């Protein structure tokens, strides 16, 4: 089995994981919109603002971002300055791109370290308004820990590290063998859900 085959297998696994993450991100986006509409209705129509929709919408927004950012990174949808890489030519541009990818993964590891510290403090504090409404069935409501909201950070960072490693391996392989080409990640979107 060649390196190209291993990279494609890794890419296919990552494609499926990211496809499920996108589905969950779309659900989180939908729930966020519903929470905002509920808050607008109660605040401006009934003139009686509810305490929980703002925080619930923020919870959904953080998870939507954490689950969608890895796909955007893989697709090259983040802000980038390609003119420098294109100006350097194929070989030097490829080396420059590799350095940028490695720097990105190192930065993600640092961000992951800080995110884990942030989660540790999140277990100490409850959400001010989000509760699991067990009072509806006669039990006491449980306040949600902020760590559940903060877990979107390391989830997104870990997935982005996996994407970054895929991009680094592809870049190294392309630099070593100019005959190798990898499909555009957009091509994988439709096949991921099949």
Buried (B, 14 or more C-beta within 10 A) or exposed (E): EEBBEEBBEBBEEBBBBBBEBBEBBEBBBEBBEBBBEBBEEBBEEEEEEBEBBBBBBBBBBBBBBBBBBBBBBBBEEEEEEEEEBEEBEEEEBBBBBBEBBBEBBEEBEEBBEEBBEBBEEBEEEBBEBBBEEEEEEEEEEEEBBBBBBBBBBBBBBBBBBBBBBBBBBBBBBBBEEEEBEBEEBEEBBEEBEE
